[in-house]
């Protein structure tokens, strides 16, 4: 009888000890666990944009003078590169209201980069960097074709040279905040 009572008391002590330890672990990890859950929920609520259209829309939310004007398709891409091997998988154009269309850009087509800019999405950063280098080489030899270009991951942001360096820096800051 005493052996049974001792065994029962020992079992009870062990259960109580486990409960109190578990409760203590729970309360000590609850804030960390809660923060992790909050961060995960926040990340799920606002995933990073992936398509050219999503990225351009996010840019326009941060740079209020920007407006998405065109989401290109393989059929209407002026460069005939969209979806082609070793090229971009998505492309958009946007305007910037600080660039008057009756001025310096009046000779350009409606969705020309000079009127604001564009976003091109590639499979990886190496492809985006290669495209940036290609575009920059034209700007060096023909200043009329110069532009501001920024790469984050596999995304190239092209910004009109008509904007001032400070105005272009607004795009760069927003771009890095969106994708960084």
C-alpha beads as a LAMMPS data file, in Angstrom:
LAMMPS data file: protein, C-alpha beads

180 atoms
179 bonds

1 atom types
1 bond types

-500.0 500.0 xlo xhi
-500.0 500.0 ylo yhi
-500.0 500.0 zlo zhi

Masses

1 110.0

Atoms # bond

1 1 1 0.000 0.000 0.000
2 1 1 2.758 2.430 0.902
3 1 1 4.578 1.479 -2.278
4 1 1 1.442 2.222 -4.316
5 1 1 0.938 5.537 -2.540
6 1 1 4.576 6.490 -3.068
7 1 1 4.362 5.567 -6.749
8 1 1 1.154 7.590 -7.136
9 1 1 2.678 10.608 -5.400
10 1 1 5.812 10.315 -7.531
11 1 1 3.721 10.119 -10.717
12 1 1 1.690 13.131 -9.577
13 1 1 4.874 15.099 -8.846
14 1 1 6.275 14.248 -12.234
15 1 1 3.078 15.310 -14.012
16 1 1 2.924 18.542 -12.031
17 1 1 6.598 19.203 -12.738
18 1 1 6.115 18.661 -16.448
19 1 1 3.064 20.911 -16.517
20 1 1 4.818 23.707 -14.700
21 1 1 7.895 23.392 -16.912
22 1 1 5.765 23.334 -20.038
23 1 1 3.787 26.332 -18.777
24 1 1 7.012 28.157 -17.998
25 1 1 8.445 27.340 -21.434
26 1 1 5.228 28.463 -23.071
27 1 1 5.212 31.805 -21.364
28 1 1 8.902 32.441 -21.986
29 1 1 8.584 31.641 -25.687
30 1 1 5.146 33.131 -26.272
31 1 1 6.410 36.648 -27.149
32 1 1 9.000 35.288 -29.549
33 1 1 6.518 32.838 -31.016
34 1 1 3.939 35.601 -31.245
35 1 1 6.351 37.907 -33.079
36 1 1 7.315 35.154 -35.494
37 1 1 3.659 34.497 -36.209
38 1 1 3.015 38.247 -36.640
39 1 1 5.952 38.563 -39.041
40 1 1 4.812 35.527 -40.991
41 1 1 1.248 36.821 -41.143
42 1 1 2.523 40.220 -42.260
43 1 1 4.649 38.618 -44.969
44 1 1 1.654 36.581 -46.120
45 1 1 -0.566 39.646 -46.113
46 1 1 1.804 41.607 -48.318
47 1 1 4.020 39.353 -50.457
48 1 1 6.763 40.924 -52.534
49 1 1 5.547 41.780 -56.017
50 1 1 6.823 39.420 -58.690
51 1 1 5.387 40.489 -62.030
52 1 1 6.315 43.640 -63.904
53 1 1 2.763 44.886 -63.414
54 1 1 2.817 44.266 -59.637
55 1 1 6.209 45.954 -59.294
56 1 1 5.151 48.984 -61.360
57 1 1 1.917 49.323 -59.387
58 1 1 3.899 49.203 -56.125
59 1 1 6.295 51.855 -57.496
60 1 1 3.364 54.102 -58.381
61 1 1 2.114 53.813 -54.805
62 1 1 5.469 55.086 -53.515
63 1 1 6.298 57.596 -56.277
64 1 1 2.960 59.322 -56.711
65 1 1 3.934 61.031 -59.982
66 1 1 4.261 57.610 -61.650
67 1 1 1.392 55.865 -63.410
68 1 1 1.331 52.433 -65.062
69 1 1 0.465 52.939 -68.733
70 1 1 1.152 49.604 -70.413
71 1 1 1.637 45.940 -69.618
72 1 1 3.292 44.522 -72.706
73 1 1 2.580 41.145 -74.288
74 1 1 4.773 39.074 -76.591
75 1 1 2.682 40.392 -79.490
76 1 1 3.024 44.128 -78.785
77 1 1 6.492 44.350 -77.195
78 1 1 8.315 46.983 -79.276
79 1 1 11.643 45.170 -78.780
80 1 1 10.195 41.754 -79.700
81 1 1 11.984 40.230 -76.701
82 1 1 9.188 39.473 -74.241
83 1 1 9.187 35.749 -73.502
84 1 1 11.941 35.076 -76.023
85 1 1 15.025 33.033 -75.038
86 1 1 17.447 34.858 -72.712
87 1 1 15.198 37.884 -72.422
88 1 1 12.622 39.365 -70.094
89 1 1 9.528 37.494 -68.973
90 1 1 7.536 40.621 -68.134
91 1 1 7.610 44.269 -69.204
92 1 1 5.679 47.431 -68.361
93 1 1 5.826 51.126 -69.138
94 1 1 4.921 54.012 -66.864
95 1 1 4.687 57.776 -67.201
96 1 1 5.792 60.422 -64.742
97 1 1 3.685 63.579 -64.534
98 1 1 6.839 65.672 -64.021
99 1 1 7.708 65.021 -67.673
100 1 1 5.483 67.148 -69.930
101 1 1 4.470 65.238 -73.072
102 1 1 4.399 68.401 -75.179
103 1 1 8.055 69.104 -74.414
104 1 1 11.168 67.052 -74.904
105 1 1 9.283 63.776 -75.376
106 1 1 6.684 64.939 -77.900
107 1 1 8.398 62.954 -80.677
108 1 1 8.298 59.669 -78.717
109 1 1 5.692 56.926 -78.812
110 1 1 3.074 56.668 -76.082
111 1 1 4.872 54.054 -73.940
112 1 1 8.451 55.208 -74.507
113 1 1 10.827 55.032 -71.524
114 1 1 11.602 58.737 -71.948
115 1 1 8.058 59.524 -70.760
116 1 1 8.718 57.940 -67.364
117 1 1 10.250 54.512 -67.422
118 1 1 9.647 50.817 -67.421
119 1 1 10.116 47.574 -65.550
120 1 1 11.549 44.408 -67.074
121 1 1 11.554 41.088 -65.205
122 1 1 14.168 38.424 -65.963
123 1 1 14.825 34.873 -64.783
124 1 1 17.779 36.025 -62.661
125 1 1 20.021 38.943 -61.778
126 1 1 22.696 38.001 -64.315
127 1 1 20.193 38.401 -67.168
128 1 1 18.915 41.712 -65.739
129 1 1 22.494 42.970 -65.363
130 1 1 23.308 41.959 -68.945
131 1 1 20.284 43.912 -70.224
132 1 1 21.279 46.928 -68.105
133 1 1 24.826 46.838 -69.514
134 1 1 23.448 46.567 -73.066
135 1 1 21.181 49.591 -72.583
136 1 1 23.913 51.585 -70.851
137 1 1 26.287 50.985 -73.770
138 1 1 23.860 52.821 -76.072
139 1 1 23.601 55.712 -73.632
140 1 1 27.367 56.107 -73.585
141 1 1 27.688 56.373 -77.340
142 1 1 24.379 58.197 -77.971
143 1 1 23.522 60.479 -75.021
144 1 1 19.961 60.869 -76.296
145 1 1 19.445 57.192 -75.364
146 1 1 20.879 57.500 -71.838
147 1 1 18.684 56.602 -68.878
148 1 1 18.855 55.681 -65.204
149 1 1 18.899 51.905 -64.721
150 1 1 18.631 49.955 -61.468
151 1 1 18.710 46.185 -60.876
152 1 1 17.418 44.259 -57.862
153 1 1 17.486 40.499 -58.261
154 1 1 16.091 39.645 -61.680
155 1 1 14.307 42.985 -62.127
156 1 1 15.500 45.982 -64.150
157 1 1 13.983 49.397 -63.478
158 1 1 14.486 51.876 -66.311
159 1 1 13.916 55.562 -65.536
160 1 1 13.823 58.489 -67.971
161 1 1 16.934 60.644 -68.192
162 1 1 14.672 63.705 -68.308
163 1 1 14.119 63.389 -64.566
164 1 1 16.698 65.004 -62.296
165 1 1 19.112 62.781 -60.384
166 1 1 17.114 63.446 -57.180
167 1 1 13.851 62.486 -58.892
168 1 1 15.410 59.304 -60.288
169 1 1 16.744 58.531 -56.801
170 1 1 13.114 58.486 -55.570
171 1 1 12.499 55.585 -57.941
172 1 1 15.672 53.811 -56.866
173 1 1 14.759 54.126 -53.168
174 1 1 11.193 52.917 -53.760
175 1 1 12.394 50.068 -55.990
176 1 1 14.837 48.801 -53.374
177 1 1 12.207 49.105 -50.643
178 1 1 9.740 47.058 -52.704
179 1 1 12.118 44.288 -53.741
180 1 1 14.954 44.561 -51.227

Bonds

1 1 1 2
2 1 2 3
3 1 3 4
4 1 4 5
5 1 5 6
6 1 6 7
7 1 7 8
8 1 8 9
9 1 9 10
10 1 10 11
11 1 11 12
12 1 12 13
13 1 13 14
14 1 14 15
15 1 15 16
16 1 16 17
17 1 17 18
18 1 18 19
19 1 19 20
20 1 20 21
21 1 21 22
22 1 22 23
23 1 23 24
24 1 24 25
25 1 25 26
26 1 26 27
27 1 27 28
28 1 28 29
29 1 29 30
30 1 30 31
31 1 31 32
32 1 32 33
33 1 33 34
34 1 34 35
35 1 35 36
36 1 36 37
37 1 37 38
38 1 38 39
39 1 39 40
40 1 40 41
41 1 41 42
42 1 42 43
43 1 43 44
44 1 44 45
45 1 45 46
46 1 46 47
47 1 47 48
48 1 48 49
49 1 49 50
50 1 50 51
51 1 51 52
52 1 52 53
53 1 53 54
54 1 54 55
55 1 55 56
56 1 56 57
57 1 57 58
58 1 58 59
59 1 59 60
60 1 60 61
61 1 61 62
62 1 62 63
63 1 63 64
64 1 64 65
65 1 65 66
66 1 66 67
67 1 67 68
68 1 68 69
69 1 69 70
70 1 70 71
71 1 71 72
72 1 72 73
73 1 73 74
74 1 74 75
75 1 75 76
76 1 76 77
77 1 77 78
78 1 78 79
79 1 79 80
80 1 80 81
81 1 81 82
82 1 82 83
83 1 83 84
84 1 84 85
85 1 85 86
86 1 86 87
87 1 87 88
88 1 88 89
89 1 89 90
90 1 90 91
91 1 91 92
92 1 92 93
93 1 93 94
94 1 94 95
95 1 95 96
96 1 96 97
97 1 97 98
98 1 98 99
99 1 99 100
100 1 100 101
101 1 101 102
102 1 102 103
103 1 103 104
104 1 104 105
105 1 105 106
106 1 106 107
107 1 107 108
108 1 108 109
109 1 109 110
110 1 110 111
111 1 111 112
112 1 112 113
113 1 113 114
114 1 114 115
115 1 115 116
116 1 116 117
117 1 117 118
118 1 118 119
119 1 119 120
120 1 120 121
121 1 121 122
122 1 122 123
123 1 123 124
124 1 124 125
125 1 125 126
126 1 126 127
127 1 127 128
128 1 128 129
129 1 129 130
130 1 130 131
131 1 131 132
132 1 132 133
133 1 133 134
134 1 134 135
135 1 135 136
136 1 136 137
137 1 137 138
138 1 138 139
139 1 139 140
140 1 140 141
141 1 141 142
142 1 142 143
143 1 143 144
144 1 144 145
145 1 145 146
146 1 146 147
147 1 147 148
148 1 148 149
149 1 149 150
150 1 150 151
151 1 151 152
152 1 152 153
153 1 153 154
154 1 154 155
155 1 155 156
156 1 156 157
157 1 157 158
158 1 158 159
159 1 159 160
160 1 160 161
161 1 161 162
162 1 162 163
163 1 163 164
164 1 164 165
165 1 165 166
166 1 166 167
167 1 167 168
168 1 168 169
169 1 169 170
170 1 170 171
171 1 171 172
172 1 172 173
173 1 173 174
174 1 174 175
175 1 175 176
176 1 176 177
177 1 177 178
178 1 178 179
179 1 179 180
